[in-house]
Amino acid sequence: MFSYRHAFHAGSHADVLKHAMLIAMVRHLTQKPAALTVVDTHAGAGLYRLDGDYAGTSGEAADGVVKLFSALAPASPAKAAIKEVAPLLQDYLETIAGFNPGGQLKIYPGSPFIVQALLRQEARDKLKLFELHPSDSKALASNIAQLEAGRQVAVARLDGFEGLKAFLPPPSRRALVLIDPSYEIKSDYQKVSACIQDSLKRFATGTYAIWYPVIARPEAHDLPRRLKTLTTQAGKPWLHATLAIGQAPERNVLGEPDQRQGLTASGMFIINPPHTLKPVLAAALPQLVTVLGRGRGQAHTLESGG
Ligand code: SAM
């Protein structure tokens, strides 16, 4: 169960989609004066070194945040094809750059750090983090301690699906819940559906963001359909976005066989999305495909309902 380590995947195209959307949602939800509670049920270690051993092993950031940064740098030829960088991507790039003051991409912030950077002390926003992996939860606790954020951020080494229940509804009745399991075990798909069904009963007006991998597995295929059904039954609006970067070329730039297929597509399903999310995503997704796409199979989808 504990073989998944997010450090291998930090900054991948899936992180780019998830974190760019997360930033847009937190920005919107922190505009109202009332306190916001963000719950991250599967938080990871919080901070990752892009030049570290884990990140170097799979190189997933190379096809994600690193590619995006170099392509959208002012002098890049790819930048010329994109006259104006979509505001959602600009905000994502600036947020990540904020963790890399030297200008070089060395650190990749996970969801806990991205969210914390956008929360407000004065409004008493709160961040509740769950991470079950023994080493990652230790790393997360020690990374968070360095922020000296006090009571704003709480870390628990507990099952996030279970732990979430205690925070719904939050006192201010405003919450964003990120559900981002590794789906290493098949039962995660079913747990996500059960968690949403239960959460909507506890707190129907919360915003729920569910990440999932787009892979050839019946459970992965069924998850967004199941989430649509649950959300529609609850009478709530939803938004569903996917990003596919397509197959890697068979040979790399040196003419050697390229082994790096990995995950080629992922999706985000949002329940009660901010009304501002769809238009900013509609502008950003085609740019993400242009910049991160590798050829055959590259695509995006964006749909909403309710
Ligand atoms: N949300 C993080 C981010 O965006 O930076 C990445 C999270 S990673 C995809 C999933 C994490 O969930 C892993 O670190 C894994 O150890 C942890 N995990 C697995 N099962 C869990 C559970 N039931 N409760 C809490 N954490 C769990």
Residues whose N, C-alpha, C, O or C-beta is under 5 A from the ligand:
A	BS01	SAM	Y4 H6 T41 H42 A43 G44 G110 S111 F130 E131 L132 H133 D136 L158 D159 G160 F161 D180 P181 S182
